Amino acid sequence: MLIKFSVLIPVYTKEDPANLKTALESILDNQTVLPTEVVIVEDGPITSELDQVLSNVSSRFPEVVRRIKLSENRGMGAAMNFGLESLSSPWVARMDSDDIAVADRFEKQLGFLKAHPEIDILGSAIEEFNHSPGDLKHFRTLPEQHDDIIKFMKYRNPINHMTVFFRRDIALQAGGYWARRYFEDYNLWYEMKKAGARFHNLNENLVHVRVGNNMVGRRSGYTYFTYELILLKKFLADRFISPLEYTWLFSVKLLLRVMPTNFLRVVYKFFLRS
């Protein structure tokens, strides 16, 4: 059985053209299985350098690559929903514009999905890097089995977004990505769980993820915490977490978000990564 899948990639004006070129090459030139289509959502006007990268790849893969454009920058959630609505395949594979997929990423994930048709959302582990893959030796490995993933979801995001395959129809049924600034994917996994989706993670690093662009810094500050709190309150209202769990999570996450960024980097390095 051939599984048709669309790769969904958002791009906005501050992306690095060289990183975008490398990311696209990793899913088009260097994969053992080619996607059915690659849909690139341009979230507002982009630079001429980025446009040149996209024009080049579109001319080389005219039957695969499709560009769709938003007239103004609306944020990742809105861009993703715009893309979801336009896809032609039942399966969505996510990829960020500055990461690098390993050569057999799609082959391995498709092989698992064919062998396990009950799975609706499939992620994998990642290796984080700064300048080139392997330079940090940081890995984010997540629970593999559905029940363990759901338990983990109470406390942290249980799917590495840039690695995921998911069923488009269930994502749309669940309301798609929310339009808030942060936690667009975390909220989607939770809503898909409520819609009955089955989860799995492969315990293998299938995407090299670039963190040299202030990844930790973007996850600190009180503003970030306020968005996190919206999700926690939803968990509590749905009785996904208990009042005691809510109080503990509120305290821990507030502490993490208001601590100096240098301390937060240490926490990520020694406690939140392997």
Secondary structure, DSSP 8 states (H G I E B T S, - for coil): ----EEEEEEE-TTS-HHHHHHHHHHHHTS-SS--SEEEEEEES---HHHHHHHHHHHHHSTTTEEEEEESS---HHHHHHHHHHH--SSEEEE--TT-EE-TTHHHHHHHHHHH-TT-SEEEEEEEEESSSTTSS-EEE----SHHHHHHHHTTS--S-GGG-EEEHHHHHHTT-S-SSSS-HHHHHHHHHHHTT--EEEEEEEEEEEE-TTTTTGGG-SHHHHHHHHHHHHHHHHTTSS-HHHHHHHHHHHHHHHHS-HHHHHHHHHHTS--
